[in-house]
Amino acid sequence: MERDSPKLPSIEPAILEWHDGQPVSARFGDVYFSRDDGLEEARHVFLRHNQLPERFARLQGGDTLVVAETGFGTGLNFLATWQSFRERAPAGAMLHFVSVERYPLTSDDLRQTLSLWPELAPLADELCQQYPPLVAGSHRLVLDSGRVRLTLYFGDGLEALEDLAFNADAWFLDGFAPACNPGIWQDRVMEQVRRHSRPGATLSTFTAVGRIRRTLAEAGFQMQCVAGFGHKREMLRGELPTEAGTVCNRPDSVLVVGAGVAGSLLARNLADRGLSVVVADQGDRPGAGASGNAQGALYAKLGVQLNDQTRLSLAALLHAQRYYPLNTPGVWHGTGLLMMGSSDQERQRQQKFLRQNEYPASVLTPVSAGQARTLTGVACPHGGLWFPGSGWLEPSRLCATLLDHPRIRTEFGFRASRLLPCNNRWCLSGEARQDLVADAVVIAAGHETRKLMPVLGEFRMKPIRGQVTALPVDSLSETPKAVIAGSRYLNPPMDGMAVTGATFDLHDADPRVRLSSDKENMAGLNDMIPGMVTSDDAPSSASSRVSFRCTTHDYQPIAGPMVNGEGRVLEAAWLFTGLGSKGLMWAPLLAEYLADCLTGHPAALPRSLARRVDPKRCLAKPVSSDTRGELA
């Protein structure tokens, strides 16, 4: 029943056979759950022998319990855990579930399988709604209004555990019988289980194989054979000794400097996790800077080579496509997006991209010029790549929506002058304003970020001027119904205007709207779609806008701990900037990752991708250790 392995990043799905209404793995020749009662088996083997119902009841508001699993399968164990958590955990507590799966079910198979348990239907529906496309790598799902987070890794179990960053309180060792699927039961996987376990962590598994019991015992778990479920007489449970460990000092308050898309998404994420957040911005409203354009497109230009840079962009795009429709539907317009082959070079790049990669159609699909016209409503001269899950947003309204939260306080018109540590907290001073003090600080101030960093050293960040032009609909030959991106982009109209742009002006600090930039945008749009702009007259300058994007030397974003000029991390200080022209794509996932870091939760980014956004990489040249005035 094996099939040829697809090209990455797609991953091979599970191949199911149905026997008497029950799914069986054709690949491993084994059942996914007991034919007697799969849900009761999950409760007996995994919940009760990890004492999860009792542990959920003992949680306090703000506590998080982390459960990890070695085989997601049908998601039944996860749903049983989620159901128990909802029934017993207090308000304000959180469940974080980390699971890996080498052969994930398709969304249709998942939905059909979970329909066997009507009592789980509300949870199953929410899981299926957010279930990611079958793309290799880590996916973060935020469920139950943020009370439950699922980190779901599609790929090899050992590789996943070597790359993911988390510490578990309980383990479900699952993944078909060891005789059928020896890979997930190898000693190196069991070593990773120990490495990812907190003191006092428990584990349970349906198997009672002696080799596995001995391996876990050698790793430090106190192992027991206990009564199994159904026809299985024995199973294993284990526990690590409780030791004095390092306690995660989660901050009670966080100061976010910057009320653009990045700062607003992070502030909302932290507030939803129960933290008090103050957002300071020099503007007079949310999204007054680079996030203030009337429209912004959600898109990614995925690399031909499937390297870590491409994986990061893909993970961010998929997370954003889940986030906006669910959390900010009032400002999200899911029209789809065409990445048009608008030049010979781009068409050749796309052809090479398609030869070397395979993506699920729900992520992207190649389309002809005729198909592009049908999808966009515009006579596109060329086809390209169609992203059905993308679209456009209203950035300034997005920021305002996100900041409307009882645990977020905003301070607008705050012209920051100095940021310094004070009595184990951070203090931000502003011109003629009372100082703002918090346990932790995140600078998300775009191209102004470097000015606020209280450190010496050269950091490779730069501003790039960009002017967008809002064109009246009656100046267009056709009205687009989806986003078209190429050498320029064109959004569907809003309030009679369609935004196009943007210029890319290096070494240009002019904040004023320029007629020449409008004409450049119009000419670029006509080059991309001949005859699209029917008038040679530029629109009123009031319809155009200039902003400055913050980019880095490698055009990758910055999200992580602030470092000083010597590369040492500053305590409780973080950076979130360098998102360039794709802030709408980058910001949801990186806000999730930073919030994980601040709260000590499992990280949304595996280590291989977290390195891509580490601020330390942007330190150009470390300063001398004896430089006076440098913060330690």
Disulfide bonds with the S-S distance in Angstrom:
none
